[in-house]
């Protein structure tokens, strides 16, 4: 029995969420419905303009790990924060929710703790303005091989693949986990990230990953395919487990060439923040606990539906109870 059932490596970001109208977005020059990277000065301006702020430890894989922990599994998180007020908040909030934050805040770091200003409009769209700060500096020195070897499943964040030291960190983590008999996977995270590092992503998927999660645009970008079926066919040749989310359409899951789908129940979104992150949490819960691909996909869909029904990127309801209500447990 390993110490951790799921460990993640991701951008350690403090989410700052505020509800606004479209006029506010126009006035502040915020592009609706996308994630935009910003510099420190712009981050301070937007933060000062926010009202009724909600703050929470965030970041894509960090949200996933929190969701997995809420489902009762033993979890750990690798990430970089500075020893400042936001960094200490992130570390304490992560530990408070039951996840081991294995990297202490960095004292005297040149960059401050990362933060993402998330503006939610009444239609449920979220417009994210993210200052990456110190979180994007994750490198191999941040990866404790003993933690990776003592994890059943490791989950990586594609965004960190943008820097060479992030790539080195992923390889170190994957090989240590595999040496300990565990499984490793990645979320492709963003089609533009895939475009920038296609060859390296292809090698990682084919040579190091046991499972990969992506959406339609990410998969077609990765394989430069004309359609999704062509992309997924190539992916299935490279990787044992392939997962493709498709917004409101059924999720496609392929394991060792066997393809299934998991239905999606239509939900009117209040805040789409974290839908993909919580899908991954539900899917990983199903994977670790030995359920079928179809059931793991359904678990992911239920978790995603729960989180888009309220403000914030992490579940509020008892998702395990939702699984029991659907007859999945």
BALOBA-1460 file (C-alpha; in Angstrom, 3 decimals):
// residues 329
<rec num="1" residu="x" x="0.000" y="0.000" z="0.000"/>
<rec num="2" residu="x" x="1.529" y="3.288" z="-1.103"/>
<rec num="3" residu="x" x="1.479" y="6.456" z="0.971"/>
<rec num="4" residu="x" x="-0.364" y="8.417" z="-1.724"/>
<rec num="5" residu="x" x="-3.026" y="7.200" z="-4.105"/>
<rec num="6" residu="x" x="-2.796" y="10.259" z="-6.359"/>
<rec num="7" residu="x" x="-0.027" y="12.870" z="-6.524"/>
<rec num="8" residu="x" x="-0.078" y="15.888" z="-8.818"/>
<rec num="9" residu="x" x="2.446" y="18.354" z="-10.199"/>
<rec num="10" residu="x" x="0.960" y="21.678" z="-11.239"/>
<rec num="11" residu="x" x="0.913" y="25.445" z="-11.140"/>
<rec num="12" residu="x" x="0.231" y="26.477" z="-7.537"/>
<rec num="13" residu="x" x="-2.039" y="29.477" z="-8.077"/>
<rec num="14" residu="x" x="-4.321" y="31.401" z="-5.756"/>
<rec num="15" residu="x" x="-7.674" y="31.859" z="-7.514"/>
<rec num="16" residu="x" x="-9.367" y="35.189" z="-6.928"/>
<rec num="17" residu="x" x="-12.961" y="35.070" z="-8.195"/>
<rec num="18" residu="x" x="-15.411" y="37.922" z="-8.710"/>
<rec num="19" residu="x" x="-18.816" y="38.152" z="-10.417"/>
<rec num="20" residu="x" x="-19.037" y="41.001" z="-12.958"/>
<rec num="21" residu="x" x="-21.084" y="42.084" z="-15.979"/>
<rec num="22" residu="x" x="-19.991" y="42.395" z="-19.594"/>
<rec num="23" residu="x" x="-19.620" y="46.159" z="-19.217"/>
<rec num="24" residu="x" x="-16.917" y="45.609" z="-16.576"/>
<rec num="25" residu="x" x="-15.014" y="43.314" z="-18.953"/>
<rec num="26" residu="x" x="-15.173" y="45.922" z="-21.712"/>
<rec num="27" residu="x" x="-14.143" y="48.726" z="-19.370"/>
<rec num="28" residu="x" x="-11.129" y="46.797" z="-18.076"/>
<rec num="29" residu="x" x="-10.132" y="45.435" z="-21.489"/>
<rec num="30" residu="x" x="-10.668" y="41.818" z="-20.456"/>
<rec num="31" residu="x" x="-11.179" y="39.284" z="-23.237"/>
<rec num="32" residu="x" x="-14.246" y="37.210" z="-22.420"/>
<rec num="33" residu="x" x="-14.141" y="33.457" z="-22.017"/>
<rec num="34" residu="x" x="-10.416" y="32.843" z="-22.335"/>
<rec num="35" residu="x" x="-7.372" y="32.455" z="-20.128"/>
<rec num="36" residu="x" x="-4.896" y="35.266" z="-20.670"/>
<rec num="37" residu="x" x="-1.429" y="35.461" z="-19.172"/>
<rec num="38" residu="x" x="-0.618" y="38.871" z="-17.713"/>
<rec num="39" residu="x" x="2.321" y="40.669" z="-16.141"/>
<rec num="40" residu="x" x="2.653" y="41.681" z="-12.504"/>
<rec num="41" residu="x" x="1.538" y="45.316" z="-12.945"/>
<rec num="42" residu="x" x="-1.611" y="44.289" z="-14.813"/>
<rec num="43" residu="x" x="-2.323" y="41.696" z="-12.108"/>
<rec num="44" residu="x" x="-2.183" y="44.346" z="-9.414"/>
<rec num="45" residu="x" x="-4.521" y="46.630" z="-11.396"/>
<rec num="46" residu="x" x="-7.148" y="43.925" z="-11.914"/>
<rec num="47" residu="x" x="-6.901" y="42.707" z="-8.338"/>
<rec num="48" residu="x" x="-7.577" y="46.232" z="-7.100"/>
<rec num="49" residu="x" x="-10.652" y="46.522" z="-9.331"/>
<rec num="50" residu="x" x="-12.299" y="43.331" z="-8.050"/>
<rec num="51" residu="x" x="-15.202" y="43.470" z="-5.608"/>
<rec num="52" residu="x" x="-16.542" y="40.755" z="-3.283"/>
<rec num="53" residu="x" x="-13.503" y="38.620" z="-3.951"/>
<rec num="54" residu="x" x="-13.413" y="34.923" z="-3.131"/>
<rec num="55" residu="x" x="-9.947" y="33.417" z="-2.714"/>
<rec num="56" residu="x" x="-8.960" y="29.772" z="-2.844"/>
<rec num="57" residu="x" x="-5.928" y="27.656" z="-3.567"/>
<rec num="58" residu="x" x="-6.184" y="26.898" z="-7.273"/>
<rec num="59" residu="x" x="-4.405" y="25.923" z="-10.431"/>
<rec num="60" residu="x" x="-5.652" y="23.202" z="-12.752"/>
<rec num="61" residu="x" x="-3.963" y="20.103" z="-11.332"/>
<rec num="62" residu="x" x="-4.192" y="21.560" z="-7.827"/>
<rec num="63" residu="x" x="-7.976" y="21.734" z="-8.235"/>
<rec num="64" residu="x" x="-7.984" y="18.155" z="-9.500"/>
<rec num="65" residu="x" x="-5.966" y="16.895" z="-6.541"/>
<rec num="66" residu="x" x="-8.295" y="18.722" z="-4.143"/>
<rec num="67" residu="x" x="-11.260" y="17.036" z="-5.838"/>
<rec num="68" residu="x" x="-9.633" y="13.620" z="-5.558"/>
<rec num="69" residu="x" x="-8.910" y="14.261" z="-1.890"/>
<rec num="70" residu="x" x="-12.522" y="15.270" z="-1.289"/>
<rec num="71" residu="x" x="-13.485" y="11.855" z="-2.655"/>
<rec num="72" residu="x" x="-11.504" y="10.236" z="0.141"/>
<rec num="73" residu="x" x="-8.234" y="9.294" z="-1.508"/>
<rec num="74" residu="x" x="-4.777" y="10.064" z="-0.095"/>
<rec num="75" residu="x" x="-3.231" y="12.883" z="-2.100"/>
<rec num="76" residu="x" x="-0.048" y="14.930" z="-2.472"/>
<rec num="77" residu="x" x="0.799" y="18.046" z="-4.461"/>
<rec num="78" residu="x" x="4.078" y="19.318" z="-5.892"/>
<rec num="79" residu="x" x="4.259" y="23.044" z="-6.676"/>
<rec num="80" residu="x" x="6.144" y="26.276" z="-6.024"/>
<rec num="81" residu="x" x="4.883" y="29.206" z="-3.958"/>
<rec num="82" residu="x" x="6.842" y="32.055" z="-2.427"/>
<rec num="83" residu="x" x="7.035" y="32.574" z="1.304"/>
<rec num="84" residu="x" x="4.644" y="35.539" z="1.131"/>
<rec num="85" residu="x" x="1.062" y="35.970" z="2.347"/>
<rec num="86" residu="x" x="-0.524" y="34.330" z="-0.705"/>
<rec num="87" residu="x" x="2.034" y="31.509" z="-0.698"/>
<rec num="88" residu="x" x="1.465" y="30.724" z="2.948"/>
<rec num="89" residu="x" x="-2.291" y="30.845" z="2.344"/>
<rec num="90" residu="x" x="-1.942" y="28.385" z="-0.534"/>
<rec num="91" residu="x" x="0.147" y="25.917" z="1.484"/>
<rec num="92" residu="x" x="-2.135" y="26.105" z="4.523"/>
<rec num="93" residu="x" x="-5.325" y="25.835" z="2.458"/>
<rec num="94" residu="x" x="-3.978" y="22.800" z="0.614"/>
<rec num="95" residu="x" x="-2.996" y="21.049" z="3.844"/>
<rec num="96" residu="x" x="-6.307" y="22.034" z="5.466"/>
<rec num="97" residu="x" x="-8.233" y="20.155" z="2.779"/>
<rec num="98" residu="x" x="-6.216" y="16.983" z="3.411"/>
<rec num="99" residu="x" x="-3.592" y="17.113" z="0.659"/>
<rec num="100" residu="x" x="0.097" y="17.014" z="1.534"/>
<rec num="101" residu="x" x="1.839" y="20.054" z="0.031"/>
<rec num="102" residu="x" x="5.292" y="18.578" z="-0.205"/>
<rec num="103" residu="x" x="7.260" y="21.721" z="-1.181"/>
<rec num="104" residu="x" x="7.704" y="24.375" z="1.539"/>
<rec num="105" residu="x" x="7.177" y="28.007" z="0.451"/>
<rec num="106" residu="x" x="10.363" y="29.424" z="-1.096"/>
<rec num="107" residu="x" x="12.021" y="32.044" z="1.099"/>
<rec num="108" residu="x" x="13.429" y="35.068" z="-0.714"/>
<rec num="109" residu="x" x="12.222" y="33.999" z="-4.159"/>
<rec num="110" residu="x" x="12.473" y="36.659" z="-6.841"/>
<rec num="111" residu="x" x="8.913" y="36.139" z="-8.079"/>
<rec num="112" residu="x" x="5.753" y="36.385" z="-5.961"/>
<rec num="113" residu="x" x="3.165" y="33.660" z="-5.545"/>
<rec num="114" residu="x" x="1.034" y="33.156" z="-8.644"/>
<rec num="115" residu="x" x="-2.547" y="34.341" z="-8.802"/>
<rec num="116" residu="x" x="-5.427" y="34.129" z="-11.284"/>
<rec num="117" residu="x" x="-8.128" y="36.771" z="-11.389"/>
<rec num="118" residu="x" x="-11.288" y="35.029" z="-12.580"/>
<rec num="119" residu="x" x="-14.182" y="37.206" z="-13.703"/>
<rec num="120" residu="x" x="-17.508" y="35.352" z="-13.938"/>
<rec num="121" residu="x" x="-20.359" y="36.845" z="-15.994"/>
<rec num="122" residu="x" x="-24.068" y="35.998" z="-15.535"/>
<rec num="123" residu="x" x="-23.943" y="33.508" z="-18.457"/>
<rec num="124" residu="x" x="-21.429" y="31.389" z="-16.537"/>
<rec num="125" residu="x" x="-18.469" y="32.257" z="-18.733"/>
<rec num="126" residu="x" x="-15.208" y="32.807" z="-16.910"/>
<rec num="127" residu="x" x="-12.512" y="35.157" z="-18.091"/>
<rec num="128" residu="x" x="-9.194" y="34.307" z="-16.493"/>
<rec num="129" residu="x" x="-6.267" y="36.687" z="-16.180"/>
<rec num="130" residu="x" x="-3.356" y="34.758" z="-14.764"/>
<rec num="131" residu="x" x="-0.028" y="35.993" z="-13.432"/>
<rec num="132" residu="x" x="2.152" y="32.902" z="-13.273"/>
<rec num="133" residu="x" x="4.839" y="34.231" z="-10.943"/>
<rec num="134" residu="x" x="6.897" y="31.600" z="-9.174"/>
<rec num="135" residu="x" x="4.635" y="28.621" z="-9.940"/>
<rec num="136" residu="x" x="5.883" y="28.331" z="-13.524"/>
<rec num="137" residu="x" x="9.431" y="27.780" z="-12.250"/>
<rec num="138" residu="x" x="8.844" y="24.164" z="-11.202"/>
<rec num="139" residu="x" x="11.906" y="22.110" z="-12.068"/>
<rec num="140" residu="x" x="13.497" y="18.754" z="-11.297"/>
<rec num="141" residu="x" x="14.821" y="19.996" z="-7.939"/>
<rec num="142" residu="x" x="11.198" y="20.382" z="-6.787"/>
<rec num="143" residu="x" x="10.403" y="16.713" z="-7.490"/>
<rec num="144" residu="x" x="11.021" y="14.322" z="-4.617"/>
<rec num="145" residu="x" x="11.576" y="10.921" z="-6.210"/>
<rec num="146" residu="x" x="10.524" y="9.197" z="-2.985"/>
<rec num="147" residu="x" x="7.108" y="10.896" z="-3.137"/>
<rec num="148" residu="x" x="6.656" y="9.892" z="-6.785"/>
<rec num="149" residu="x" x="7.697" y="6.296" z="-6.087"/>
<rec num="150" residu="x" x="5.267" y="6.148" z="-3.176"/>
<rec num="151" residu="x" x="2.289" y="7.240" z="-5.345"/>
<rec num="152" residu="x" x="-0.075" y="4.884" z="-7.138"/>
<rec num="153" residu="x" x="-0.934" y="7.473" z="-9.793"/>
<rec num="154" residu="x" x="0.803" y="10.729" z="-10.754"/>
<rec num="155" residu="x" x="-1.007" y="13.475" z="-12.682"/>
<rec num="156" residu="x" x="0.869" y="16.206" z="-14.569"/>
<rec num="157" residu="x" x="-0.237" y="19.626" z="-15.827"/>
<rec num="158" residu="x" x="0.465" y="20.366" z="-19.480"/>
<rec num="159" residu="x" x="0.940" y="24.082" z="-18.856"/>
<rec num="160" residu="x" x="4.206" y="23.355" z="-17.006"/>
<rec num="161" residu="x" x="5.558" y="21.759" z="-20.179"/>
<rec num="162" residu="x" x="6.245" y="25.275" z="-21.520"/>
<rec num="163" residu="x" x="9.703" y="25.430" z="-19.923"/>
<rec num="164" residu="x" x="12.626" y="23.033" z="-20.298"/>
<rec num="165" residu="x" x="12.935" y="22.590" z="-16.535"/>
<rec num="166" residu="x" x="9.243" y="21.668" z="-16.399"/>
<rec num="167" residu="x" x="9.870" y="18.967" z="-18.980"/>
<rec num="168" residu="x" x="12.811" y="17.711" z="-16.925"/>
<rec num="169" residu="x" x="10.650" y="17.658" z="-13.796"/>
<rec num="170" residu="x" x="7.997" y="15.592" z="-15.584"/>
<rec num="171" residu="x" x="10.505" y="13.025" z="-16.810"/>
<rec num="172" residu="x" x="12.030" y="12.704" z="-13.347"/>
<rec num="173" residu="x" x="8.588" y="12.259" z="-11.778"/>
<rec num="174" residu="x" x="7.372" y="9.774" z="-14.387"/>
<rec num="175" residu="x" x="10.423" y="7.565" z="-14.163"/>
<rec num="176" residu="x" x="10.426" y="7.543" z="-10.365"/>
<rec num="177" residu="x" x="6.723" y="6.673" z="-10.282"/>
<rec num="178" residu="x" x="7.157" y="3.899" z="-12.853"/>
<rec num="179" residu="x" x="10.135" y="2.538" z="-10.947"/>
<rec num="180" residu="x" x="7.841" y="2.240" z="-7.934"/>
<rec num="181" residu="x" x="5.203" y="0.414" z="-10.002"/>
<rec num="182" residu="x" x="2.818" y="3.378" z="-10.391"/>
<rec num="183" residu="x" x="1.047" y="4.959" z="-13.356"/>
<rec num="184" residu="x" x="1.577" y="8.434" z="-14.789"/>
<rec num="185" residu="x" x="-0.608" y="10.672" z="-16.922"/>
<rec num="186" residu="x" x="-1.007" y="14.237" z="-18.110"/>
<rec num="187" residu="x" x="-3.693" y="16.755" z="-18.986"/>
<rec num="188" residu="x" x="-2.855" y="18.379" z="-22.322"/>
<rec num="189" residu="x" x="-4.187" y="21.636" z="-20.801"/>
<rec num="190" residu="x" x="-4.300" y="23.934" z="-23.835"/>
<rec num="191" residu="x" x="-4.166" y="23.575" z="-27.661"/>
<rec num="192" residu="x" x="-1.722" y="26.475" z="-27.938"/>
<rec num="193" residu="x" x="0.613" y="24.808" z="-25.452"/>
<rec num="194" residu="x" x="0.367" y="21.645" z="-27.560"/>
<rec num="195" residu="x" x="1.152" y="23.652" z="-30.704"/>
<rec num="196" residu="x" x="4.291" y="25.101" z="-29.131"/>
<rec num="197" residu="x" x="5.700" y="21.765" z="-27.992"/>
<rec num="198" residu="x" x="4.083" y="19.202" z="-30.292"/>
<rec num="199" residu="x" x="7.115" y="17.006" z="-30.882"/>
<rec num="200" residu="x" x="8.025" y="16.880" z="-27.196"/>
<rec num="201" residu="x" x="4.409" y="16.183" z="-26.209"/>
<rec num="202" residu="x" x="4.221" y="13.359" z="-28.741"/>
<rec num="203" residu="x" x="7.352" y="11.761" z="-27.312"/>
<rec num="204" residu="x" x="6.062" y="12.163" z="-23.756"/>
<rec num="205" residu="x" x="2.682" y="10.600" z="-24.584"/>
<rec num="206" residu="x" x="4.207" y="7.698" z="-26.487"/>
<rec num="207" residu="x" x="7.128" y="6.916" z="-24.191"/>
<rec num="208" residu="x" x="6.266" y="7.993" z="-20.654"/>
<rec num="209" residu="x" x="2.482" y="8.281" z="-20.140"/>
<rec num="210" residu="x" x="0.008" y="5.581" z="-19.118"/>
<rec num="211" residu="x" x="-3.028" y="7.847" z="-19.608"/>
<rec num="212" residu="x" x="-3.687" y="11.239" z="-21.222"/>
<rec num="213" residu="x" x="-6.692" y="13.567" z="-20.874"/>
<rec num="214" residu="x" x="-7.491" y="16.217" z="-23.491"/>
<rec num="215" residu="x" x="-10.338" y="17.897" z="-25.319"/>
<rec num="216" residu="x" x="-11.129" y="17.805" z="-29.033"/>
<rec num="217" residu="x" x="-8.957" y="20.777" z="-29.979"/>
<rec num="218" residu="x" x="-5.995" y="19.501" z="-27.972"/>
<rec num="219" residu="x" x="-6.083" y="16.027" z="-29.497"/>
<rec num="220" residu="x" x="-6.469" y="17.240" z="-33.084"/>
<rec num="221" residu="x" x="-3.660" y="19.744" z="-32.518"/>
<rec num="222" residu="x" x="-1.355" y="17.119" z="-31.031"/>
<rec num="223" residu="x" x="-1.665" y="14.857" z="-34.058"/>
<rec num="224" residu="x" x="-2.384" y="17.584" z="-36.654"/>
<rec num="225" residu="x" x="-5.378" y="15.510" z="-37.639"/>
<rec num="226" residu="x" x="-8.246" y="16.442" z="-39.958"/>
<rec num="227" residu="x" x="-10.858" y="15.146" z="-37.514"/>
<rec num="228" residu="x" x="-11.151" y="13.822" z="-33.986"/>
<rec num="229" residu="x" x="-11.471" y="10.135" z="-34.878"/>
<rec num="230" residu="x" x="-8.198" y="10.271" z="-36.791"/>
<rec num="231" residu="x" x="-6.465" y="11.961" z="-33.845"/>
<rec num="232" residu="x" x="-7.803" y="9.497" z="-31.291"/>
<rec num="233" residu="x" x="-6.829" y="6.530" z="-33.437"/>
<rec num="234" residu="x" x="-3.244" y="7.782" z="-33.470"/>
<rec num="235" residu="x" x="-3.379" y="8.522" z="-29.750"/>
<rec num="236" residu="x" x="-4.587" y="5.010" z="-28.974"/>
<rec num="237" residu="x" x="-1.535" y="3.600" z="-30.757"/>
<rec num="238" residu="x" x="0.737" y="5.716" z="-28.561"/>
<rec num="239" residu="x" x="-0.891" y="5.449" z="-25.126"/>
<rec num="240" residu="x" x="-2.752" y="2.778" z="-23.158"/>
<rec num="241" residu="x" x="-5.562" y="5.055" z="-21.931"/>
<rec num="242" residu="x" x="-6.861" y="7.993" z="-23.968"/>
<rec num="243" residu="x" x="-9.599" y="10.308" z="-22.695"/>
<rec num="244" residu="x" x="-11.298" y="12.995" z="-24.774"/>
<rec num="245" residu="x" x="-13.798" y="15.460" z="-23.299"/>
<rec num="246" residu="x" x="-16.179" y="17.115" z="-25.772"/>
<rec num="247" residu="x" x="-18.061" y="19.886" z="-23.947"/>
<rec num="248" residu="x" x="-21.718" y="18.803" z="-23.927"/>
<rec num="249" residu="x" x="-21.152" y="15.626" z="-25.953"/>
<rec num="250" residu="x" x="-20.309" y="12.203" z="-24.495"/>
<rec num="251" residu="x" x="-16.724" y="11.700" z="-23.339"/>
<rec num="252" residu="x" x="-14.683" y="9.226" z="-25.385"/>
<rec num="253" residu="x" x="-12.427" y="6.799" z="-23.483"/>
<rec num="254" residu="x" x="-10.103" y="4.286" z="-25.148"/>
<rec num="255" residu="x" x="-8.228" y="1.644" z="-23.183"/>
<rec num="256" residu="x" x="-5.917" y="-0.724" z="-25.046"/>
<rec num="257" residu="x" x="-7.855" y="-0.071" z="-28.240"/>
<rec num="258" residu="x" x="-11.315" y="-0.631" z="-26.717"/>
<rec num="259" residu="x" x="-13.482" y="2.477" z="-27.118"/>
<rec num="260" residu="x" x="-16.412" y="3.456" z="-24.897"/>
<rec num="261" residu="x" x="-18.333" y="6.655" z="-24.238"/>
<rec num="262" residu="x" x="-19.654" y="8.239" z="-21.054"/>
<rec num="263" residu="x" x="-22.836" y="10.333" z="-21.342"/>
<rec num="264" residu="x" x="-22.978" y="13.966" z="-20.254"/>
<rec num="265" residu="x" x="-26.023" y="15.414" z="-18.502"/>
<rec num="266" residu="x" x="-26.785" y="18.945" z="-19.682"/>
<rec num="267" residu="x" x="-26.453" y="21.509" z="-16.891"/>
<rec num="268" residu="x" x="-26.944" y="25.268" z="-17.146"/>
<rec num="269" residu="x" x="-23.572" y="26.642" z="-16.005"/>
<rec num="270" residu="x" x="-23.286" y="29.145" z="-13.205"/>
<rec num="271" residu="x" x="-19.482" y="29.165" z="-13.443"/>
<rec num="272" residu="x" x="-17.554" y="26.918" z="-15.804"/>
<rec num="273" residu="x" x="-14.336" y="27.350" z="-13.796"/>
<rec num="274" residu="x" x="-12.866" y="23.986" z="-12.900"/>
<rec num="275" residu="x" x="-15.124" y="21.788" z="-15.026"/>
<rec num="276" residu="x" x="-12.179" y="20.062" z="-16.698"/>
<rec num="277" residu="x" x="-10.257" y="19.893" z="-13.442"/>
<rec num="278" residu="x" x="-13.095" y="18.115" z="-11.631"/>
<rec num="279" residu="x" x="-13.736" y="15.820" z="-14.575"/>
<rec num="280" residu="x" x="-10.133" y="14.715" z="-14.138"/>
<rec num="281" residu="x" x="-10.691" y="14.246" z="-10.386"/>
<rec num="282" residu="x" x="-13.668" y="11.979" z="-10.943"/>
<rec num="283" residu="x" x="-11.911" y="10.065" z="-13.688"/>
<rec num="284" residu="x" x="-8.812" y="9.527" z="-11.535"/>
<rec num="285" residu="x" x="-10.960" y="8.346" z="-8.647"/>
<rec num="286" residu="x" x="-12.519" y="5.743" z="-10.930"/>
<rec num="287" residu="x" x="-9.128" y="4.735" z="-12.319"/>
<rec num="288" residu="x" x="-7.479" y="4.320" z="-8.914"/>
<rec num="289" residu="x" x="-10.405" y="2.414" z="-7.416"/>
<rec num="290" residu="x" x="-10.496" y="-0.075" z="-10.282"/>
<rec num="291" residu="x" x="-13.710" y="0.900" z="-12.081"/>
<rec num="292" residu="x" x="-14.304" y="0.457" z="-15.794"/>
<rec num="293" residu="x" x="-13.431" y="3.222" z="-18.240"/>
<rec num="294" residu="x" x="-17.116" y="3.987" z="-18.814"/>
<rec num="295" residu="x" x="-17.774" y="4.301" z="-15.074"/>
<rec num="296" residu="x" x="-14.643" y="6.422" z="-14.567"/>
<rec num="297" residu="x" x="-15.849" y="8.706" z="-17.348"/>
<rec num="298" residu="x" x="-19.299" y="8.976" z="-15.781"/>
<rec num="299" residu="x" x="-17.697" y="9.811" z="-12.444"/>
<rec num="300" residu="x" x="-15.743" y="12.571" z="-14.148"/>
<rec num="301" residu="x" x="-18.873" y="13.953" z="-15.793"/>
<rec num="302" residu="x" x="-20.821" y="13.992" z="-12.520"/>
<rec num="303" residu="x" x="-18.001" y="15.841" z="-10.750"/>
<rec num="304" residu="x" x="-17.785" y="18.369" z="-13.591"/>
<rec num="305" residu="x" x="-21.551" y="18.933" z="-13.556"/>
<rec num="306" residu="x" x="-21.463" y="19.583" z="-9.819"/>
<rec num="307" residu="x" x="-18.751" y="22.217" z="-9.997"/>
<rec num="308" residu="x" x="-20.265" y="24.261" z="-12.831"/>
<rec num="309" residu="x" x="-23.476" y="24.598" z="-10.795"/>
<rec num="310" residu="x" x="-21.875" y="27.140" z="-8.428"/>
<rec num="311" residu="x" x="-19.139" y="29.753" z="-8.199"/>
<rec num="312" residu="x" x="-15.686" y="28.275" z="-7.645"/>
<rec num="313" residu="x" x="-13.484" y="25.541" z="-9.076"/>
<rec num="314" residu="x" x="-13.905" y="22.931" z="-6.349"/>
<rec num="315" residu="x" x="-16.901" y="20.792" z="-5.373"/>
<rec num="316" residu="x" x="-19.305" y="21.843" z="-2.628"/>
<rec num="317" residu="x" x="-21.605" y="18.822" z="-2.658"/>
<rec num="318" residu="x" x="-20.689" y="15.331" z="-1.487"/>
<rec num="319" residu="x" x="-19.686" y="13.902" z="-4.857"/>
<rec num="320" residu="x" x="-19.382" y="10.388" z="-3.452"/>
<rec num="321" residu="x" x="-23.054" y="10.627" z="-2.493"/>
<rec num="322" residu="x" x="-23.835" y="11.676" z="-6.065"/>
<rec num="323" residu="x" x="-22.012" y="8.579" z="-7.338"/>
<rec num="324" residu="x" x="-24.027" y="6.383" z="-4.974"/>
<rec num="325" residu="x" x="-27.228" y="8.042" z="-6.144"/>
<rec num="326" residu="x" x="-26.338" y="7.129" z="-9.724"/>
<rec num="327" residu="x" x="-25.573" y="3.526" z="-8.737"/>
<rec num="328" residu="x" x="-21.848" y="3.833" z="-9.463"/>
<rec num="329" residu="x" x="-20.745" y="2.765" z="-5.966"/>
